[in-house]
Amino acid sequence: MATTTATATKPDPSSDSIDPLFHIIRILPFSFLRPPRLRLKLPNFTLPSAMTVYSLILLTYFMVVSGIVYDVIVEPPGIGSTQDPYTGSVRPVVFLPGRVNGQYIIEGLSSGFMFVLGGIGIVLLDLALDKNRAKSVKVSYASAGVTFVVISYVMSMLFVRIKIPGYLR
């Protein structure tokens, strides 16, 4: 039983050209030019640690929820001001009231910080469930996590009440 193996070789598409100048340009420089023998070392990249990746993701999350892109494009003021109708004095305003689709820079940063604080609280609550930790450490993680989540929620609701008066009554 004889088996024949057929090797399928793909012809070079550039050899189909009938232009003699193309073949001369393709062959002539490489007949006397030789590439140099380089002893290049490939760089060794080490993977970043898990905490570095977590920190970069947390920083990116903070920038996204803070509205950094909005701040760069629209260039709102850092903080606003309003005049007191009774005394006539000018006082600073951190939140842009009545406009849901607008913000001051400080407003975005403070809201973003509250969202990140709540996220860190949830991570601490997850760390409190680890069975290999001491009970005192688990209690500390759990209490800090609950505190962070509660503070984040209460402050975010306060920000919404300031931003949209009469919304959460």
C-alpha positions as CSV (number, residue, x, y, z in Angstrom):
1,M,0.0,0.0,0.0
2,A,1.8,3.1,-1.2
3,T,0.7,6.4,0.1
4,T,1.7,9.5,-1.7
5,T,2.0,12.8,0.2
6,A,1.4,15.9,-1.8
7,T,3.0,19.0,-0.4
8,A,0.8,21.9,-1.1
9,T,3.1,24.9,-1.7
10,K,1.6,28.2,-2.3
11,P,3.2,30.1,-5.1
12,D,4.6,33.5,-4.4
13,P,2.1,36.1,-5.7
14,S,4.9,38.5,-6.6
15,S,6.4,35.9,-9.0
16,D,3.3,36.2,-11.2
17,S,4.5,39.7,-12.4
18,I,5.6,39.9,-16.0
19,D,7.4,43.2,-15.4
20,P,11.2,42.6,-15.7
21,L,12.1,45.8,-13.8
22,F,10.1,44.5,-10.8
23,H,12.2,41.3,-10.8
24,I,15.5,43.2,-11.2
25,I,14.6,45.6,-8.3
26,R,13.5,42.6,-6.2
27,I,16.7,40.6,-6.7
28,L,19.5,43.1,-7.4
29,P,19.9,44.9,-4.1
30,F,19.8,41.7,-2.1
31,S,22.5,40.0,-4.2
32,F,25.2,42.1,-2.6
33,L,23.6,43.5,0.5
34,R,23.5,41.3,3.6
35,P,21.6,42.1,6.7
36,P,23.8,42.6,9.8
37,R,24.0,39.9,12.4
38,L,22.5,41.6,15.4
39,R,22.6,40.1,18.8
40,L,19.5,41.8,20.2
41,K,18.2,40.9,23.5
42,L,14.5,40.8,24.0
43,P,13.5,42.9,27.0
44,N,12.1,41.0,30.0
45,F,8.9,42.5,31.2
46,T,7.6,41.4,34.5
47,L,3.9,41.4,35.3
48,P,2.8,44.1,37.7
49,S,1.7,43.0,41.2
50,A,-2.0,42.5,41.9
51,M,-2.1,45.6,44.1
52,T,-0.6,47.7,41.3
53,V,-3.3,46.5,38.9
54,Y,-6.0,47.1,41.5
55,S,-4.8,50.6,42.2
56,L,-4.7,51.5,38.5
57,I,-8.2,50.2,38.0
58,L,-9.4,52.1,41.1
59,L,-7.8,55.3,39.8
60,T,-9.4,54.8,36.4
61,Y,-12.8,54.2,38.0
62,F,-12.4,57.4,40.0
63,M,-11.6,59.4,37.0
64,V,-14.5,58.0,35.0
65,V,-17.1,58.5,37.7
66,S,-15.8,61.9,38.6
67,G,-16.4,63.2,35.1
68,I,-12.8,64.1,34.2
69,V,-13.7,63.8,30.5
70,Y,-16.6,66.2,31.0
71,D,-14.3,68.6,32.9
72,V,-11.7,68.5,30.1
73,I,-14.2,69.1,27.3
74,V,-16.5,71.6,28.9
75,E,-14.0,73.3,31.2
76,P,-16.4,74.2,34.0
77,P,-15.3,76.4,36.9
78,G,-13.8,74.6,39.9
79,I,-16.4,76.1,42.3
80,G,-19.4,78.4,41.8
81,S,-20.6,81.4,43.8
82,T,-24.0,82.9,44.6
83,Q,-25.0,86.2,46.2
84,D,-27.0,86.1,49.4
85,P,-30.2,88.1,48.8
86,Y,-30.4,89.4,52.3
87,T,-26.8,90.4,53.1
88,G,-25.5,90.8,49.6
89,S,-22.4,88.9,50.4
90,V,-21.0,86.4,47.9
91,R,-20.7,82.8,49.1
92,P,-19.2,79.8,47.4
93,V,-21.4,77.0,46.0
94,V,-20.0,73.5,45.4
95,F,-22.9,71.9,43.7
96,L,-24.6,73.3,40.5
97,P,-28.2,73.1,41.6
98,G,-31.0,72.3,39.2
99,R,-28.8,71.0,36.4
100,V,-28.4,67.3,36.3
101,N,-26.2,67.3,33.2
102,G,-23.8,70.0,34.5
103,Q,-21.2,70.1,37.3
104,Y,-18.5,72.0,39.0
105,I,-15.1,70.3,39.2
106,I,-15.2,69.9,43.0
107,E,-18.7,68.4,42.7
108,G,-17.5,65.7,40.4
109,L,-14.4,65.0,42.4
110,S,-16.4,64.7,45.7
111,S,-19.1,62.5,44.1
112,G,-16.4,60.3,42.6
113,F,-14.6,60.0,45.9
114,M,-17.9,58.8,47.5
115,F,-18.4,56.2,44.9
116,V,-14.8,54.9,45.3
117,L,-15.2,54.9,49.1
118,G,-18.3,52.7,48.7
119,G,-16.4,50.4,46.4
120,I,-13.5,50.1,48.8
121,G,-16.1,49.3,51.5
122,I,-17.5,46.4,49.5
123,V,-13.9,45.1,48.9
124,L,-13.3,45.3,52.7
125,L,-16.5,43.4,53.3
126,D,-15.3,40.7,50.9
127,L,-12.0,40.5,52.7
128,A,-13.8,40.1,56.0
129,L,-15.2,36.8,54.7
130,D,-11.8,35.2,54.4
131,K,-11.5,32.1,56.7
132,N,-7.8,32.3,57.0
133,R,-7.7,35.6,58.9
134,A,-7.8,36.2,62.6
135,K,-11.2,37.1,64.0
136,S,-10.1,40.5,65.1
137,V,-8.9,41.4,61.6
138,K,-12.1,40.1,60.1
139,V,-14.1,42.3,62.6
140,S,-12.0,45.3,61.7
141,Y,-12.5,44.7,58.0
142,A,-16.2,44.2,58.4
143,S,-16.7,47.3,60.5
144,A,-14.6,49.5,58.2
145,G,-16.4,48.1,55.2
146,V,-19.9,48.8,56.7
147,T,-18.8,52.2,57.8
148,F,-17.5,53.1,54.3
149,V,-20.6,51.8,52.5
150,V,-22.9,53.7,54.9
151,I,-21.0,56.9,54.7
152,S,-20.8,56.7,50.9
153,Y,-24.6,56.0,50.6
154,V,-25.6,58.8,53.0
155,M,-23.3,61.4,51.4
156,S,-24.4,60.4,47.9
157,M,-28.0,60.8,48.8
158,L,-27.2,64.2,50.4
159,F,-25.5,65.2,47.1
160,V,-28.6,64.2,45.2
161,R,-30.8,66.2,47.5
162,I,-28.6,69.3,47.1
163,K,-28.4,68.8,43.3
164,I,-32.1,68.2,42.7
165,P,-34.1,70.0,45.4
166,G,-37.4,68.2,46.3
167,Y,-36.4,65.0,44.5
168,L,-36.0,62.6,47.5
169,R,-38.7,63.9,49.9
